[in-house]
Amino acid sequence: MIARIAYTLILGKPLIFYIGIITFFSFCFTALFGYLNFKGKRIIPFQWHPRMAIISILLALIHGLFGLAIYLNF
């Protein structure tokens, strides 16, 4: 059942593909927020760094669950 959700096509690509891309960019933005604050460029408040980290981890867990569901057929 979860594998069917992971294979749901959106614009010709499976959902797991899009979740993976969103997860990658989420991790990149999280690192960028931390780096900019570390360098003293307060473009985005530091409070967004932990929030983005939580969002990134949740997206990665969903992406991993989809991948395991496809591999283990559940």
N, C-alpha and C positions, 0 to 999 in steps of 0.2 A: 504494500500500500504506500509506504513512504517512497519506495523506488518509483512508483508511478508519478508521484508528485515531483520527484527530482527530474524525471524525464518529460515533464509537461513542457511542450514547445511554446516559446514566446519568440515571435519573429524568426522562426526557423531554428532556434537554438534551445537546448534544454535549460530548465530553470537553474540547475546546478552550475552551469556555465556562468550565468549572470550573478549568482550569489558569490561565486569565486572571484569574479572581477570586482564586485562591490567590496568584498572582504579585503582584497589586496589594496584597493584605494583607501579603505578605512584605516588599515594599518599604516599606510604611508602618511595620511593626514595626522594620525596620532603621533607618529614620530616627528613630523614637521612641527606640530604644536609644541611638543616638548623641547625640540631643538631651538625654535625661535625664542621661547621663554628662557631657555638656558643662556642664550646669547644676549638677552636683555631687550629683544624686540617684542614689545608687548602688543602686538597687533591683535591677537586673540587672547582673552584672559586665561590664566593657567587652569582655572576650574574646568575648562573644556577638555583638557588633556585626560584626566581620569574618566570623564564621561565617554570620550571617544574610545578609550581603552576598553571599557565595559562593552560598548557597542561592537567593537572589533572582535572581542572574544566571543560574544554571542553569535555574531555572524559566522565566525570560524567554526563554532560548535555546530551550527545548523548545516554549514557546508560539509563538515566532516560526517555528520549524521546521514546526509544525503549520499555521500560517497560510500559509506559503510552499508547503507540500505541497498545500494545498487550491487555492491560486491557480495553481500551476504544474502541477498534476495528476501528482504523483509520490508 
